[in-house]
Amino acid sequence: MTLRRPDTKDLEQIGKKTGIELTQNELAVLQPVIAKVLDGYDILDQFPDPVRKVTPAIRTPGSRPEKVDDPLNGIVRHCSVQSTPLITNGALSGRTIGLKDTICVAGLPMTCASRLLYDYTSDIDATVTKRILEAGGHITAVMNTDDFAFSGGGHTSTYGPGFNPVDSTHTPGGSSHGSATGVAMAQVDIALGGDQGGSIRIPASFSGVVGHKPTHGLVPYTGIVGFDQTIDHVGPMASTVEDCAIMLGVIAGKDDTAIDPRQPTSVSVPDYISKLTGDIKGLKIAIVKEGFETAHATQSVNLGVLGAAEKLASMGAEVAEISIPMHERVVPLWNAIAIEGGLSSFNSGHAAYQTKGYYNPRLISAMMRGLKTHGHDLSPTAKMGALVAEYMRTKYDGVFYARAQNMTRILTATYNAVLAEVDLLLMPTTPQRAHKLPALPEIDRKEHIDQALNMVANTAAFDLTGHPSVSVPVHSVDGLPIGLMLTGRLFDDATVLRAAHAYEQAY
């Protein structure tokens, strides 16, 4: 016998927690029956976990840098992971790569910038990690993120806040803030970020770099900590659109090592670099009126993005304003899915039940133990989300999560209908520029929370629907950066990158 059997007191407590009233007679009968059922678990306990093959590589975990070496606090640890034998003719050969601290690399600690996973070291490579190594990439840094990626501010990491590369008194945007500042400061050539509500594109906008959220399912998410499988995305961040396109060509495609339930049956990967022609003549681009009218919209950002739209028109694109009233419903839909779906993932060790996807037993165990021992160490924003989600689950039975998922299908159909007539949608990535660094939560917890999710109104739309979306810096602006967001048809990432590249090269 390897597993402890429940006694009648254990079963009585479980019954009370789950609303199952048990008499003493029932408990006496059920206890030995349940103990017998666990015999099968004893047998299962002796089976070795199926081995997920790790890419042959030289792996040096490294250490956290001193502040003098990382003034923007973008790096959780320097490391060195490189294929062996060395690949010299791959798409990423000679390039240094940073990975968000939610992406598994065998032999390296992976913490999600939270004390809950402080002592977890991965024994697997995420599929994107494997592909980067096989393309000759040299992983040299694990990049900082918000605590469990639940913030767009870049200020909630257990390692401390990130700092904006243009003005260090401001935030870099989040949650993939280390990935943004890493490329902005040339600490790495290309980085990967994750995006559930805008966490690639928000820091790209605030920090003045390029961030591409691929079509949902284009890039396998296996081996990455997520929120809700319906909104999980991973994608490239770089100083140029071309580098994003190079990285996308490496990491995109059907998972060849495990099943990712986020992916369709087949995934086509074109040559993204060949699509960067600089020519956008005749491309139809729709300025989405409601994207300029969100709750936190600012004139400086709106004018900057409209100026970028004029530049695209001068380059031969057909640019016109349209109205999509459904866009105004994005935030309440996203709140329900990200918060309730995120907690469901959280409480199952980041392993959604009832899918054929890959399960990571050691991560599940580490996460569940972390919740029990260090739940009090979550950021104020993560605590807020956890409390809201549990309240809605226990008091309203998950009905609003279900409603949001059903309405998201209508939202997706709405955008699809517009994109049947035009090639791209255009709006600000974020409605405002980078925030001033908020006070520490012990000083002003409300400000700390308020600045975490007030910039997602445009970005979150395309996490819900899965459309490809890129943020590229707006040219010729003073002070803090502004992001231009372009969004295209499902799996037409090539056109999104083509337009962003043309704009980028026009100056």
C-alpha positions as MATLAB code, in Angstrom:
seq = 'MTLRRPDTKDLEQIGKKTGIELTQNELAVLQPVIAKVLDGYDILDQFPDPVRKVTPAIRTPGSRPEKVDDPLNGIVRHCSVQSTPLITNGALSGRTIGLKDTICVAGLPMTCASRLLYDYTSDIDATVTKRILEAGGHITAVMNTDDFAFSGGGHTSTYGPGFNPVDSTHTPGGSSHGSATGVAMAQVDIALGGDQGGSIRIPASFSGVVGHKPTHGLVPYTGIVGFDQTIDHVGPMASTVEDCAIMLGVIAGKDDTAIDPRQPTSVSVPDYISKLTGDIKGLKIAIVKEGFETAHATQSVNLGVLGAAEKLASMGAEVAEISIPMHERVVPLWNAIAIEGGLSSFNSGHAAYQTKGYYNPRLISAMMRGLKTHGHDLSPTAKMGALVAEYMRTKYDGVFYARAQNMTRILTATYNAVLAEVDLLLMPTTPQRAHKLPALPEIDRKEHIDQALNMVANTAAFDLTGHPSVSVPVHSVDGLPIGLMLTGRLFDDATVLRAAHAYEQAY';
ca = [
       0.000    0.000    0.000;
       1.543    3.353   -1.057;
      -1.346    5.803   -0.561;
      -2.846    6.788    2.755;
      -6.467    5.672    3.054;
      -9.113    8.155    4.199;
     -10.725    7.500    7.568;
     -14.363    8.330    8.338;
     -13.382   11.793    9.621;
     -11.676   12.594    6.289;
     -14.789   11.495    4.395;
     -17.101   13.459    6.676;
     -15.078   16.654    6.064;
     -15.066   16.060    2.295;
     -18.808   15.500    2.360;
     -19.424   18.779    4.182;
     -17.159   20.668    1.766;
     -18.913   19.250   -1.305;
     -22.479   19.450    0.000;
     -22.861   15.673    0.414;
     -24.504   14.872    3.741;
     -23.339   11.499    5.078;
     -24.788    9.572    7.988;
     -22.526    7.662   10.331;
     -23.863    4.442    8.840;
     -23.001    5.607    5.315;
     -19.512    6.588    6.452;
     -18.936    3.206    8.019;
     -19.958    1.449    4.805;
     -18.222    3.783    2.355;
     -14.847    3.963    4.093;
     -13.720    0.381    3.323;
     -15.213    0.556   -0.176;
     -13.251    3.724   -0.932;
     -10.131    2.206    0.580;
     -10.527   -0.707   -1.832;
     -10.924    1.687   -4.793;
      -7.557    3.170   -3.852;
      -5.940   -0.201   -4.470;
      -6.038    0.744   -8.132;
      -4.257    4.008   -7.342;
      -1.527    2.025   -5.582;
      -0.961    0.153   -8.819;
      -0.996    3.394  -10.830;
       1.526    4.879   -8.390;
       4.067    2.262   -9.446;
       3.856    3.104  -13.148;
       6.636    5.451  -14.299;
       5.450    8.689  -15.865;
       5.772    8.587  -19.663;
       9.037   10.305  -20.535;
       8.787   13.574  -22.457;
      11.993   13.624  -24.454;
      14.330   16.476  -23.566;
      16.386   18.082  -26.321;
      20.115   17.263  -25.990;
      21.659   20.484  -24.745;
      24.321   21.932  -22.510;
      22.347   23.486  -19.641;
      23.797   25.929  -17.126;
      21.088   27.275  -14.793;
      23.056   30.396  -13.866;
      21.831   32.886  -11.280;
      19.904   36.086  -10.699;
      21.834   39.167  -11.860;
      22.877   42.032   -9.614;
      20.931   45.270  -10.059;
      23.916   46.953  -11.712;
      23.781   44.308  -14.443;
      20.003   44.482  -14.872;
      18.816   47.991  -13.938;
      15.294   47.470  -15.341;
      14.775   44.240  -13.364;
      13.851   42.323  -16.493;
      15.844   39.138  -15.863;
      15.005   36.482  -13.292;
      18.190   34.552  -14.055;
      21.024   34.479  -16.506;
      21.496   31.002  -17.928;
      23.005   29.177  -20.877;
      21.044   26.494  -22.692;
      22.254   25.478  -26.134;
      21.819   22.363  -28.254;
      24.536   19.767  -28.447;
      25.986   19.298  -30.937;
      25.881   23.017  -31.673;
      23.594   23.947  -34.578;
      25.280   26.579  -36.725;
      22.925   26.775  -39.715;
      19.541   27.108  -38.019;
      17.138   30.025  -38.284;
      18.198   31.180  -34.792;
      21.883   30.272  -34.888;
      23.959   32.971  -33.255;
      20.890   34.596  -31.655;
      20.381   35.001  -27.924;
      16.899   34.191  -26.651;
      14.987   35.117  -23.491;
      12.031   33.080  -22.234;
       9.276   34.335  -19.971;
       9.370   32.765  -16.523;
       6.299   30.664  -17.323;
       7.978   28.536  -20.007;
       9.543   25.232  -18.996;
      13.219   24.582  -19.656;
      14.473   21.272  -18.285;
      16.993   21.791  -15.507;
      16.061   25.431  -14.876;
      13.874   26.803  -12.070;
      10.522   28.132  -13.305;
       8.670   30.299  -10.786;
       6.062   32.387  -12.651;
       7.577   35.260  -10.632;
       5.737   33.957   -7.572;
       6.802   32.583   -4.211;
       4.318   29.751   -4.702;
       6.712   28.066   -7.167;
       9.944   29.335   -5.657;
      11.599   25.892   -5.468;
      10.157   24.290   -8.624;
      12.649   23.140  -11.270;
      11.269   21.809  -14.532;
      12.155   18.356  -15.816;
      10.722   19.006  -19.288;
      11.191   21.394  -22.187;
       8.176   23.259  -23.470;
       7.606   22.552  -27.151;
       8.679   26.109  -28.017;
      11.872   25.600  -25.997;
      12.625   22.434  -27.962;
      12.058   24.200  -31.286;
      14.255   27.152  -30.345;
      17.122   24.847  -29.411;
      16.698   22.790  -32.586;
      16.861   26.021  -34.619;
      20.208   26.912  -33.048;
      18.920   29.487  -30.560;
      20.964   30.148  -27.433;
      18.699   30.646  -24.391;
      20.583   33.084  -22.188;
      17.949   34.501  -19.828;
      14.716   33.756  -18.009;
      12.640   36.924  -18.159;
      10.682   38.547  -15.336;
       6.884   38.675  -15.393;
       4.013   39.753  -13.190;
       3.029   37.359  -10.396;
       1.489   34.407  -12.274;
       1.173   36.806  -15.249;
      -1.988   38.312  -13.787;
      -1.344   41.989  -14.497;
      -0.714   44.274  -17.442;
       1.356   46.695  -15.393;
       4.707   44.976  -14.947;
       4.835   45.818  -11.234;
       3.579   42.734   -9.338;
       6.475   40.255   -9.621;
       7.807   38.710   -6.428;
      11.228   39.795   -7.726;
      10.082   43.418   -7.682;
       8.662   45.735  -10.345;
      10.089   46.175  -13.795;
      11.124   49.597  -15.053;
      10.374   51.273  -18.343;
      13.358   51.439  -20.749;
      12.479   54.984  -21.839;
      11.736   56.422  -18.388;
      12.515   54.284  -15.341;
       9.973   56.155  -13.196;
       7.269   54.418  -15.249;
       6.164   50.817  -15.651;
       7.232   48.703  -18.643;
       3.790   47.101  -19.052;
       3.041   43.479  -18.325;
       2.823   40.744  -17.804;
       5.747   39.880  -20.144;
       7.685   42.941  -19.037;
      11.099   41.308  -18.831;
      10.703   40.038  -22.386;
      10.005   43.614  -23.527;
      12.802   45.334  -21.627;
      15.219   42.522  -22.456;
      14.981   43.222  -26.173;
      14.706   46.994  -25.671;
      18.014   46.977  -23.780;
      19.638   44.399  -26.096;
      20.033   41.922  -23.241;
      18.652   39.301  -25.623;
      18.024   39.384  -29.355;
      14.505   37.915  -29.273;
      12.222   36.906  -26.420;
       9.052   34.922  -25.937;
       6.103   36.273  -24.006;
       2.713   34.909  -23.078;
      -0.583   36.626  -23.844;
      -3.953   35.963  -22.184;
      -5.249   39.540  -22.062;
      -2.547   41.443  -23.917;
       0.579   40.428  -22.034;
       2.766   40.441  -25.157;
       1.313   43.522  -26.776;
       0.874   45.709  -23.658;
       4.570   45.702  -22.664;
       5.482   46.051  -26.337;
       3.340   49.197  -26.441;
       4.568   50.660  -23.133;
       8.233   49.821  -23.761;
       8.526   50.616  -27.476;
       9.215   47.186  -28.979;
       7.364   44.816  -31.316;
       5.133   42.105  -29.878;
       3.132   39.580  -31.881;
       0.315   37.466  -30.451;
      -0.140   34.640  -32.946;
      -3.465   33.118  -33.879;
      -4.750   30.937  -31.062;
      -3.428   27.424  -31.654;
      -0.808   28.380  -34.245;
       1.967   27.928  -31.679;
       1.777   24.957  -29.280;
       1.425   25.892  -25.629;
       2.591   22.551  -24.232;
       4.904   23.006  -21.244;
       3.855   26.578  -20.463;
       1.887   27.782  -17.440;
      -1.358   29.380  -18.586;
      -4.704   30.782  -17.449;
      -7.539   29.301  -19.440;
      -6.908   27.150  -22.493;
      -9.312   29.233  -24.584;
      -7.167   32.378  -24.200;
      -3.603   31.027  -23.803;
      -1.120   32.351  -26.393;
       2.679   32.426  -26.629;
       4.561   34.551  -29.142;
       7.643   36.566  -30.060;
       8.843   39.954  -28.873;
      11.739   41.738  -30.562;
      13.155   45.057  -31.685;
      11.952   44.452  -35.248;
       9.028   42.831  -37.015;
      11.471   40.740  -39.033;
      12.870   39.132  -35.879;
       9.330   38.378  -34.711;
       8.635   36.745  -38.070;
      11.815   34.654  -37.839;
      10.881   33.421  -34.378;
       7.273   32.718  -35.393;
       8.509   30.554  -38.258;
      10.505   28.490  -35.747;
       7.870   27.977  -33.036;
       4.657   27.740  -35.115;
       3.086   24.484  -36.246;
       1.360   21.413  -34.912;
       2.862   20.074  -31.680;
       5.051   17.153  -32.657;
       5.796   15.874  -29.153;
       2.453   16.005  -27.335;
      -1.148   16.917  -27.918;
      -2.084   20.542  -27.281;
      -5.893   20.785  -27.132;
      -5.667   24.447  -28.107;
      -4.535   23.486  -31.601;
      -6.669   22.477  -34.602;
      -6.085   19.150  -36.336;
      -3.560   20.629  -38.757;
      -1.585   23.863  -38.750;
      -0.024   25.433  -41.846;
       3.147   27.496  -41.442;
       4.053   29.736  -44.390;
       7.409   31.411  -44.927;
       6.692   34.539  -42.897;
       9.911   36.282  -43.905;
       9.057   36.093  -47.598;
       5.793   37.929  -46.880;
       7.612   41.010  -45.543;
       7.620   42.768  -48.917;
       7.119   46.336  -47.728;
       4.209   46.621  -50.172;
       0.735   47.223  -48.707;
      -0.896   48.792  -51.755;
      -4.582   47.894  -51.853;
      -4.591   46.385  -48.371;
      -7.908   47.224  -46.692;
      -7.489   48.498  -43.141;
     -10.419   49.389  -40.881;
      -9.996   51.910  -38.074;
     -12.231   50.558  -35.294;
     -14.023   53.580  -33.823;
     -14.761   51.933  -30.476;
     -11.063   51.130  -30.000;
     -10.431   54.853  -29.555;
     -13.299   55.328  -27.083;
     -12.422   52.921  -24.280;
     -12.712   53.920  -20.626;
      -9.067   55.004  -20.314;
      -8.594   56.478  -23.803;
      -6.173   59.412  -24.029;
      -5.878   62.045  -26.722;
      -2.111   61.708  -27.167;
      -2.387   57.992  -27.908;
      -5.401   58.375  -30.187;
      -3.730   61.118  -32.214;
      -0.504   59.134  -32.503;
      -2.284   56.023  -33.760;
      -4.447   58.016  -36.184;
      -1.246   59.547  -37.527;
       0.080   56.036  -38.112;
      -3.155   55.208  -39.962;
      -2.598   58.209  -42.226;
       0.917   56.975  -42.947;
      -0.425   53.559  -43.937;
      -2.906   55.270  -46.246;
      -0.095   57.279  -47.835;
       1.680   53.992  -48.531;
      -1.233   52.731  -50.607;
      -3.477   51.003  -48.081;
      -7.218   51.642  -48.230;
      -7.981   53.019  -44.768;
     -11.482   53.845  -43.495;
     -13.228   54.073  -40.141;
     -15.862   51.536  -39.140;
     -17.951   50.881  -36.036;
     -18.057   47.562  -34.179;
     -20.363   48.170  -31.171;
     -19.719   44.631  -29.901;
     -16.146   45.730  -29.131;
     -17.518   47.587  -26.108;
     -18.421   44.254  -24.474;
     -14.867   42.931  -24.449;
     -13.866   43.791  -20.880;
     -16.788   42.143  -19.027;
     -16.474   39.033  -21.211;
     -12.730   38.831  -20.643;
     -13.024   39.450  -16.898;
     -15.275   36.431  -16.417;
     -13.172   34.089  -18.547;
      -9.731   35.182  -17.365;
     -10.661   35.375  -13.682;
     -12.887   32.307  -13.335;
     -11.058   30.209  -15.905;
      -7.730   31.273  -14.454;
      -8.700   30.198  -10.940;
      -9.954   26.867  -12.240;
      -6.545   26.296  -13.823;
      -4.828   27.540  -10.672;
      -6.733   25.155   -8.429;
      -5.938   22.151  -10.617;
      -2.207   22.825  -10.736;
      -2.390   24.409  -14.199;
      -3.745   21.198  -15.679;
      -7.267   21.431  -17.054;
      -9.151   18.181  -16.547;
     -11.051   16.517  -19.409;
      -8.565   17.193  -22.201;
      -6.082   14.960  -24.029;
      -3.306   17.484  -23.527;
       0.032   16.885  -21.850;
      -0.070   16.851  -18.030;
       2.954   17.800  -15.923;
       2.641   15.857  -12.626;
       5.557   17.562  -10.866;
       4.267   21.035  -11.712;
       0.776   20.065  -10.554;
       2.172   18.862   -7.216;
       4.383   21.913   -6.749;
       1.536   24.282   -7.536;
      -0.936   22.626   -5.175;
       1.628   22.597   -2.350;
       2.453   26.227   -3.056;
      -1.174   27.250   -2.722;
      -1.373   25.589    0.677;
       1.853   27.027    2.054;
       2.300   30.401    0.320;
      -1.108   31.538   -0.921;
      -0.741   34.594    1.305;
       2.267   35.644   -0.804;
       0.250   36.163   -3.994;
       0.200   39.719   -5.321;
      -2.807   41.870   -4.349;
      -4.082   41.639   -7.933;
      -3.857   37.845   -7.971;
      -5.596   37.690   -4.587;
      -8.372   39.919   -5.910;
      -8.857   37.658   -8.915;
      -8.876   34.508   -6.787;
     -11.492   35.936   -4.422;
     -13.760   37.138   -7.230;
     -13.518   33.801   -9.026;
     -14.326   31.734   -5.946;
     -17.219   34.026   -5.043;
     -18.711   33.745   -8.527;
     -18.224   29.991   -8.536;
     -19.782   29.360   -5.130;
     -22.541   31.976   -5.217;
     -23.432   31.975   -8.918;
     -22.407   28.434   -9.937;
     -20.124   29.399  -12.815;
     -23.079   30.695  -14.823;
     -21.337   33.915  -15.810;
     -18.226   32.115  -17.053;
     -20.513   30.004  -19.229;
     -22.371   33.062  -20.487;
     -19.094   34.836  -21.320;
     -17.816   31.832  -23.280;
     -21.058   31.620  -25.246;
     -21.039   35.348  -25.995;
     -17.402   35.154  -27.064;
     -18.519   33.029  -30.004;
     -20.776   35.919  -31.051;
     -17.890   38.352  -30.573;
     -15.666   36.162  -32.760;
     -18.325   35.914  -35.469;
     -18.683   39.702  -35.384;
     -14.999   40.308  -36.034;
     -14.937   37.533  -38.635;
     -17.754   39.245  -40.518;
     -15.805   42.509  -40.607;
     -12.590   40.744  -41.597;
     -14.402   39.125  -44.487;
     -14.620   42.631  -45.971;
     -11.287   44.104  -44.849;
      -7.788   42.722  -44.303;
      -6.873   44.316  -40.987;
      -8.343   46.096  -37.973;
      -6.480   49.096  -36.552;
      -6.648   50.599  -33.072;
      -4.370   51.664  -30.214;
      -2.666   48.751  -28.490;
      -3.195   50.398  -25.119;
      -5.464   53.398  -24.522;
      -2.774   55.179  -22.505;
       0.990   55.399  -22.299;
       2.993   53.706  -19.554;
       1.857   54.354  -15.995;
       3.918   55.977  -13.309;
       5.272   53.267  -11.035;
       2.553   52.652   -8.435;
       3.145   52.712   -4.718;
       4.045   49.480   -2.986;
       0.953   47.515   -1.960;
       1.713   48.092    1.726;
       1.406   51.837    1.050;
      -1.463   51.963   -1.459;
      -2.928   48.565   -2.255;
      -5.808   50.089   -4.268;
      -3.475   51.942   -6.659;
      -1.392   48.790   -6.995;
      -4.465   46.852   -8.146;
      -6.009   49.651  -10.226;
      -2.922   49.916  -12.429;
      -2.809   46.199  -13.161;
      -5.708   45.716  -15.589;
      -6.864   49.127  -16.835;
      -5.179   48.846  -20.244;
      -6.637   45.618  -21.693;
      -9.782   46.883  -23.453;
      -8.376   46.490  -26.974;
      -5.813   43.735  -26.529;
      -8.088   41.322  -24.616;
     -10.566   41.241  -27.500;
      -8.267   39.078  -29.592;
      -7.310   36.745  -26.773;
     -11.016   35.966  -26.558;
     -11.386   35.466  -30.312;
      -7.906   34.154  -31.121;
      -7.213   36.514  -34.056;
      -3.534   37.323  -34.756;
      -2.535   40.731  -33.444;
       0.694   42.724  -33.383;
       1.822   45.864  -31.580;
       4.414   47.954  -33.383;
       5.811   51.261  -32.046;
       4.247   54.424  -33.469;
       6.894   56.567  -35.112;
       7.652   60.223  -34.410;
       6.191   60.522  -30.914;
       7.697   62.424  -28.006;
       8.248   60.914  -24.600;
       6.871   57.517  -23.701;
       6.113   55.054  -26.525;
       2.731   54.443  -28.177;
       1.669   51.134  -29.716;
      -0.159   50.661  -33.029;
      -2.157   47.422  -32.993;
      -3.026   45.603  -36.209;
      -5.253   42.517  -36.164;
      -6.034   40.120  -38.984;
      -7.964   37.036  -40.008;
      -7.500   33.777  -38.148;
      -4.230   32.116  -39.212;
      -3.376   35.053  -41.490;
      -0.469   36.118  -39.281;
       1.535   36.774  -42.445;
      -0.608   39.773  -43.447;
      -0.494   41.200  -39.915;
       3.305   41.027  -39.898;
       3.534   42.307  -43.479;
       1.635   45.508  -42.640;
       3.520   46.069  -39.382;
       6.840   45.591  -41.163;
       5.882   47.997  -43.954;
       4.972   50.670  -41.408;
       8.147   50.034  -39.433;
      10.314   50.368  -42.581;
       8.608   53.515  -43.861;
      10.769   55.894  -41.846;
];
